[in-house]
């Protein structure tokens, strides 16, 4: 039976393999999502008895429907499913970088009908373009900062919730400018003075360190200030927007810390498109 109304669908893939993908078959489960305005459903589909992809379906939505406010809700739904799959299916599962959205019409069977052959061919070309000598140089050059680079990788991983990313980057910042659990204020403030361009979502200048610390507290503690401020596991939309705005600046700052520590310039050795470091300094 086809869809009864026009819909919007967005998909995330796990255990991504080459082949054909459709959502015409019956999902492993489909659950209603509480929403005051629309009918929303969340489903998981299998491939050879293994998790293959998840779908969020919003009914009565077409190409002109504004669903921009649903972004945080979608991320939480996908994120919670990944947590459950890691707990009970396979702890190493992760979302593939591929995301797909569609607007299937009433009467159609579903919104997903893709062949992954071209996607795999494109990825093969990208791998062939990597300069592995440069990767070796990055590996060797950053070995003295292995822990810092680990935090950095988490902070630049766009698949991670934004609060985890921010806390990872702030942890790296703390490791550089704290001694015996106390801030080395002069070194810290001299360093931050180089980054006055970091965006402030409140639209006005303020103390950069105080602002970074405030965001850190909002991420790390279940309740900070008013009871409407959520913490580590769940953020209110305004805090999530602030973090998304500041993270590019945080990435630039902590990459400078690693470069200074290791005496290696990422821009000189990073192959274009092969590492988030190239995006920061390219």
C-alpha positions in Angstrom: 0.0 0.0 0.0 1.4 3.4 -0.9 1.7 6.6 1.1 -1.7 8.2 1.8 -0.4 11.8 1.8 2.6 13.8 0.6 5.6 13.4 2.9 9.1 14.5 3.7 11.6 11.7 4.4 15.2 11.9 5.7 17.5 8.9 6.0 20.7 7.8 7.8 22.6 4.7 6.8 24.5 2.2 8.9 26.6 -0.7 7.7 26.6 0.9 4.3 27.4 -1.5 1.4 27.3 -1.3 -2.3 23.9 -2.1 -3.9 20.3 -0.9 -4.2 18.4 0.8 -1.3 14.7 1.3 -1.1 12.2 1.8 1.7 9.4 0.0 -0.1 9.6 -3.1 2.2 8.2 -3.4 5.7 10.6 -1.8 8.3 11.9 -3.7 11.3 9.9 -1.3 13.4 8.1 2.0 12.9 7.2 4.2 15.9 5.2 7.5 16.2 7.1 10.5 17.4 5.4 13.0 19.7 4.9 16.3 17.8 2.3 19.0 18.5 2.0 20.0 14.8 2.6 17.0 12.5 2.4 13.3 12.2 6.0 12.1 12.4 7.2 8.5 12.3 10.6 6.9 12.9 11.5 3.6 11.3 14.5 1.2 11.1 15.1 -1.0 8.0 17.2 -4.1 7.8 19.4 -5.6 5.1 20.2 -9.4 5.5 18.9 -9.2 9.1 21.3 -6.3 10.0 20.5 -2.6 10.5 20.7 -0.8 7.2 19.1 2.6 7.5 16.7 4.7 9.5 14.0 6.9 8.2 12.1 9.9 9.6 8.8 10.5 7.8 6.9 13.7 8.2 3.4 13.5 6.8 1.6 16.4 5.0 4.9 18.0 4.0 6.0 18.9 0.5 9.0 20.8 -1.1 7.7 24.2 0.1 7.1 23.1 3.7 9.5 24.8 6.2 10.9 22.1 8.4 14.1 23.9 9.4 13.1 23.9 13.1 13.0 20.1 13.1 16.8 19.8 12.7 17.6 19.2 16.5 14.7 16.8 16.8 15.9 14.7 13.8 19.4 14.6 15.2 18.2 13.4 18.6 16.1 10.7 17.0 19.0 9.4 14.9 21.4 9.8 17.8 19.3 7.8 20.2 18.8 5.0 17.8 22.6 4.7 17.2 23.1 4.5 21.0 20.6 1.6 21.2 22.1 -0.2 18.3 25.6 0.1 19.8 24.3 -1.3 23.1 22.4 -4.2 21.8 23.6 -5.0 18.3 27.2 -3.9 17.6 29.2 -1.4 19.6 31.2 -0.3 16.6 28.2 0.8 14.5 28.2 4.4 13.2 26.3 6.5 10.7 27.7 6.7 7.2 28.5 10.1 5.9 25.8 9.8 3.3 22.4 11.5 4.1 19.4 11.5 1.8 16.2 13.4 1.9 13.1 13.2 -0.4 9.5 14.3 -0.8 7.5 11.2 -1.9 4.0 11.9 -3.1 0.8 10.4 -2.0 0.3 7.0 -3.7 4.0 6.2 -4.0 5.6 3.3 -2.1 8.3 5.3 -0.4 10.9 8.0 -0.7 14.2 6.0 -1.1 15.3 4.5 -4.3 19.1 4.8 -4.9 22.0 2.8 -6.2 25.2 3.2 -4.3 27.5 2.2 -7.1 28.3 5.8 -8.1 28.8 6.7 -4.5 31.3 4.0 -4.0 33.1 4.9 -7.2 33.4 8.5 -6.1 34.8 7.5 -2.7 37.3 5.2 -4.5 38.5 8.2 -6.5 38.9 10.3 -3.3 41.0 7.6 -1.7 43.2 7.3 -4.7 43.8 11.1 -4.6 45.2 10.9 -1.0 48.9 11.5 -0.6 49.8 8.8 1.9 53.2 10.2 2.4 51.6 13.3 3.7 49.4 11.2 6.0 52.5 9.6 7.3 54.0 13.1 8.0 50.9 14.1 9.9 51.1 10.8 11.9 54.7 11.3 12.8 54.6 15.0 13.4 51.6 14.8 15.8 52.7 11.7 17.7 53.9 13.8 20.7 50.4 15.1 21.0 48.5 11.9 20.6 46.0 12.6 23.4 45.4 16.2 22.1 44.9 14.9 18.6 42.3 12.4 19.9 40.3 15.2 21.5 40.7 17.2 18.3 39.3 14.4 16.2 36.2 14.1 18.4 35.7 17.9 18.3 35.8 17.9 14.5 33.6 14.9 14.0 30.3 16.3 12.6 28.5 13.0 13.4 29.0 13.7 17.1 26.4 15.7 19.1 27.5 19.3 19.2 27.9 19.3 23.0 30.3 16.4 22.9 32.3 18.1 20.2 32.6 21.3 22.2 33.6 19.6 25.4 36.3 17.7 23.6 37.8 20.9 22.2 37.5 22.7 25.5 39.3 19.8 27.2 42.2 20.3 24.8 42.2 23.9 25.6 42.3 23.1 29.4 45.2 20.7 28.9 47.3 23.4 27.4 46.5 26.3 29.7 46.0 24.6 33.1 48.8 23.6 35.4 48.0 21.7 38.7 44.3 22.3 37.9 44.7 26.1 37.8 44.6 28.4 34.8 47.9 30.0 33.7 46.0 33.2 33.1 48.7 35.3 31.3 49.5 32.5 28.7 45.8 31.8 28.2 44.8 35.4 27.7 47.7 36.2 25.4 46.7 33.2 23.3 43.0 34.2 23.2 43.9 37.7 22.1 44.9 36.3 18.7 41.3 35.1 18.2 39.1 38.1 18.5 37.4 37.2 15.3 35.7 34.2 16.9 32.0 34.7 16.4 29.7 35.7 19.3 26.1 34.9 18.7 24.9 37.6 21.2 26.1 40.2 18.7 28.4 42.1 21.1 31.9 41.9 22.4 32.5 40.2 25.8 35.2 38.4 27.6 36.1 35.5 25.3 37.3 33.2 28.0 34.2 33.8 30.2 32.0 33.1 27.2 33.8 29.8 26.4 33.6 28.7 30.0 29.9 29.5 30.1 29.3 27.3 27.1 31.4 24.6 28.6 29.2 24.7 31.8 26.0 24.5 29.7 27.3 21.4 28.0 28.7 19.6 31.1 26.1 20.1 33.7 22.5 18.9 33.7 21.2 22.2 35.0 22.8 25.6 34.8 20.9 28.7 35.7 17.2 28.5 34.9 15.5 25.1 34.8 14.9 25.6 31.1 18.6 25.1 30.3 19.4 21.5 29.5 22.8 20.0 29.8 25.1 17.2 28.6 22.6 14.9 27.0 20.1 17.4 25.7 20.5 21.1 24.8 17.9 23.8 24.3 17.8 25.1 20.8 19.4 28.5 21.7 22.5 26.8 23.3 22.8 24.4 20.4 22.8 27.4 18.0 25.5 29.1 20.0 27.7 26.0 20.0 27.4 25.5 16.3 28.4 29.1 15.7 31.5 29.0 18.0 32.9 25.5 17.1 34.7 26.7 13.9 36.6 29.2 16.0 37.3 26.6 18.7 38.7 24.2 16.0 41.0 27.0 14.7 42.2 27.7 18.2 43.0 24.2 19.3 44.6 23.3 15.9 47.0 26.2 16.7 47.7 24.6 20.1 48.6 21.3 18.4 50.7 23.0 15.7 52.6 25.0 18.4 53.1 21.8 20.5 54.3 19.7 17.6 56.1 22.3 15.4 54.2 21.1 12.4 51.9 23.1 10.1 48.8 21.1 9.1 48.4 23.2 5.9 51.8 22.1 4.7 51.1 18.4 4.9 47.4 17.8 4.9 46.0 16.4 1.6 43.0 18.5 0.4 39.7 16.9 1.4 41.3 14.0 3.3 41.3 15.5 6.8 39.3 18.2 8.7 42.7 19.8 9.4 42.9 20.9 5.8 39.5 22.7 6.1 40.8 24.7 9.1 44.0 26.0 7.7 43.6 25.7 3.9 
